[in-house]
Amino acid sequence: MNILLYFLILMVGAYIGYKDNIKVLIKHAGEVQNYALFFLLLIMGIKIGLDKELVYSFGKIGFQGLILALFSIVFSVLGVKLVAKRLLKEKEQMENDL
């Protein structure tokens, strides 16, 4: 897909968020994100299952793929926790300064 389309969608989302017109969706943003993630995982699983060559090569790829996936997950979660913790501290400091 064209990167300009992604950028346009991002800008539209930023504009909507900036204008604060979407409070209902914000309330349920976590649910929407979870359902979108589940749908994405389902589609990815279907595509993997349809690729017979990939399914048969799991034995060869297996261990390395598992290690790569585990490290990706662990360090992604740690990164998010660190960034969230820092942002929360900054937000608390700004609120205390006011």
Order of alpha helices (4+ residues) and beta strands (2+ residues): alpha-alpha-alpha-alpha-alpha
